[in-house]
Amino acid sequence: MMPDQPWEHSIGLPNVLYDEQMQKFHMWYANYDTGKWGGGKTVKNYKRTAYMMSYAESTDGVHWTKPLMDKVPYMGYEKTNILMTGNSTVQEFVVIHTPEHLRERGRFMLWYRDSMPGLGRCVNVAYSDNGVDWTLHDDNPVYKKALDAQHVPVWDEQRQIWLLYARPQQLAANESRYSAENSRTRISVTVSHDMKNWTPARQVLGPDELDRSDEPGNKGHFFDRMSALKWGNQYIGFLAIQPRHGHDNGWIELATSPDGFRWHRSPLREPFIPNGKEGQWDAGHTWMLTSIVERGHFLYLYYVGASQP
């Protein structure tokens, strides 16, 4: 999939689920409004949002169509494939199959970050039965102090708990005096039984000495985000490794955990989804792998790639 609609400039964050009832793949993906319209001219006469959720569907998981609907007109286009723009934004979202105890509200469950009046950035939830029409959770926001990057929910049926993964923003010490690592390099988790009361975010993964570099001017790598899910009796995480100095290759690394709290990385630090070969569409960067779709003998994993570092 590429940004091929007139209202699309950059796309990412593919959330893909297979719908047994409708016999098709759903993809909910991010559409980023970079502010360039009509040959680079900025159009000021329309309501804009930097992040929104768009939709595509497929019968085979490879060839995708973007149905045009009249749900969210944008920049003068009456019919688009945009589903939601939120109160001010639908950012860093995750779509999962709704857990059984909430299934009556809709077969699909959306977690997303938005700015709410008087509260600032929060995490909200919505439900859908067809993947297109969404109803807001009746007790939003579910997490009032949004952290950074994605908030990735995992429902553990056996323990009856939600685990919510994100990138923490604060350190215990004064950050201005702490220059070894910045505050956006770690992965945290917070836990809830009711989607309302959450434990304090605790760190579960952080860069170590193998993520550093001895090259002059090279500050090594950090964690942009980690998508997590329950797979069999394990937790699996797709860790986005990015260069700290901002211009280099990035890749997806696999992490595993027996309980969602104790996470392990490969001692070899090998990329799970490496960069493509020089000149290919994903030669510069791979990241944003959010889900696994099991179809027959295959596992489909959808990620974002860029030709530039």
N, C-alpha and C positions, 0 to 999 in steps of 0.2 A: 504494500500500500504506500502511496505517495500523496503529498498535498496537491490535489489536482482540481479542487473546487475554487471558484473565485474568492471565497471568503477564507480560504486556507492558505497560510503562509508557512507555518511549521507545525508538524504534528508529532505526537509521541504518546507514551504511557499506554500501550495497548493492553486492555483488559479483555480477555477472550474466554467465553464459556460456551459449551455445547448444550443445546436445549433439546433434550430427548422428546419432550412433548411436541415441539414445533419442528423437530428434525432439521435444525440448522444451527450454524455458529453465529453467535452475537459478538460484535466487537464494540466496546466503548473506548474511545480514545480522546486524547487531549488535542484541542485546537488552540494554538497560541496566536493571539492577535499582536503582531509586532508593530502595528501602527503604519504600515506601508500599504497604500491602496492606490489603484489606478496609475500604475507606472511610477510608484514612489511618492505620490501625492498623499498627504494626510487629509482624510475626510473628517470634518468636525461636526457634521449635522446629525450624527447618529450616536446612540448610546453604545459605548464600547466596553468590553471586558477583556482583560489580559488572558484569562484562562476560562475555557468552557469545555463541555463534554459533547462530543459528536458520536455518530453511530454508523456502523456498517454491518452487513450481514453476508453470509456465505453458506452454500450447501456442501462445500468440500473443505473449507478451512484455508484455501489457497487463493481462490478467485473471489474478490469481494465487490459488492455493490454498495453504493451510498444512497439509500432511498431519500427522496426529497419530500419534506413534510412542512406543514405550516405551523409548527410548534414554536419555533424561535426565528422570526425574520431577523436578518442581520445585514447591516450596511447597505440597505436598499433592496436586498434580495428577499422576496416574500417567502419563498420555499427554500429551506436548507436542510441539511442532515444534523443540525445542532439540536440537542435535546434539552440542555439546561445551561443557564448562565448564573444561577444562584442569586442570592441577595446582591452580591457584588462580584462573586466569582465562584466557579466550581473548579477547585484546584487540587492537584495531587490526590486524585480519587482512586478508590478501589471498589470493584464490583465482585461480589461473591454469591454463591448459592445460599439462600437464606436458611439458617439452621431450622430444624424441625419445629422447635417450640415457638418460632416466630413466623412460620410458613404461611399462616392464614393472612398475613399482611401483604404477601407477594412472594413470588418464587425467587426473585433477585433482590439483593440488598446492596445499597450504595453507601459508602463512607467517603466524605469529602470535606475539604477545608473551605470555609467561607468567613467573611467578615460580617459580624452581627451587630446591630445598633446597640451601643452601650457596653458591649462585651469584647469587641475586637475580634481577632481570629479565633475561630472555634471549629470543632469537628461536628458535622451534622450527618444524619442518616436519612435515607429515603428507600422506598420499596417499589417494586414493579412486578407485574405478573407476565408482561409480554416483552420486557426489555426496552420499551419505548415510552410508555406512560408511567410517570413516577409520582408517588405520594410521599410527602414528608413525614418523618417520624413524629409522633404526637408529643414528644418530650425533648425536642431539640433545644440547645445543642447537647450531644451526649458527652462531649469532652470540652470543657470551657476554655482551657488554656492550651491552645494548639501549639505543638512543638514545630520543628522544622521538617521540610520534605514530606514524604508520604506518611500517613498514619495507616498502618497495615493491620487489619483485624484478623485474628484467628480464633475461631470458636473451638474449644476443646470439649467435646461431648462427654468424655469420660469424667473429667474433673469439673464440668459445668462452669467453666470460666472463659472470659474473653481475655486474650492477650493482644495488646495494641503496641505495635512497634513503630518507632519514629526516630528522628535524629535530635537529641537533646540540645538545648540552647545555652544552658547555664552550667558553670562549674561551681564547685563549692568555694573555691578561692577567688580572689580578685583577678579577673581575666587580664587586666592591663599589666599585671605582674607575671603572667604566666605565658611565656612566648614559645615554649617547646612544641605545643600542639594547639591549634585553635579549637573553639568550642563546637565546631560542626563536624567533627571527625568520628563520632562514636554512634553506636546504635543502642537504643534503650527500649525497655518494655515496661508497660504498666498493666495492671490486672484488675478486672472487675467481674462481679457476678451478675450485675443488673444493668450494665451500660449506663450507669449513673454515678456510682461511687467507685473511684479508681485509686489504686495505691500510688504512691510517689514513683515517678519514672526511675528505674534503676538501669545502670549500664550493663549490657551483656556482651558487647564487642567493642574493641578499640584498636587502633593501629599500634603496632609494636616495632621493635628495632628492624625487622625485616621490611617494613614499609618505608623506612627512611632511606636517604641516598647520601653518599659521600661525594657526589659530583658537585663542583662549585655552582651555585645558583640553582641547583635542583633540590627542592624541599621534599622530595619523595611523593608518596601517595596518601590519600585519605579516603574515607567512605562517604560517598554521596548519599546513599540510601541502601536499604535492604528490604526486598519483598520477601515475605515469609508465608508458609502454608504448612498444613498438616498433611503428611503423605504416609499412609500405612501407620506404623508405630513410631515414626520419626517426624521431626520438624525439619523442613528444608528452607534454606535462605539463599536468595540470589543477591549477592553483595556487589554493589556498583563501586568499582575502584577507579578513582580519578586522580590526575596529577595535581599536587598542591599549588604549583606555580601557574596552573591554568592553561598550559599549552603543551599537550603531549597526548599519547594514546591512553584511552581508558578501556576497561573491559569488565566482564561479569565473572565473578568468582563464586564458587559453590561453598556454602557453609551448612553444617548439619548440627542437630541438637536432639537429645533424647527426651527433653522435657520443656523446651522453649526458653530455658534460662541459661543453660550451660552450652555455649556454642563453640564449634570447632571448625577451624580452617585447615586446608591441606598444608602440611609442612613445606611442600614444594611451591605453594602459591601459584599453581598453574591456572590460567584462565579457563573457565567453564565455557563461555562463549568468547573466543578470542577475536581479535581484529581480522578483517578480511585481508586478502593480498593487495599489494599496491595497485591503485587504480580502481578497486572495487568499491561498491556503494557503502560498505561498512569498514573500510580500511583504516579510518581514523579513530573510530569510537564505537563501542557497543555498550548499551546500558538499558535500564527500564524493562526488565523481564519480570512480569507480575504473576503469571499463572501457568499451570500445566493443564492441557486438555488431553484426556485419554480417549483415543479412537481406535478400536481394533487392536492391532499389534503395535501401534505407534503412540508416541507422546508428542504433542504439538506444543512448542514453546515459542512465544512471540516476543520479540525484543526490538529495540530501536537501534538503528545504526546511522552513522554519518561518515561521509568520505573524508572529512577534515578532522584533524586532531581536536 
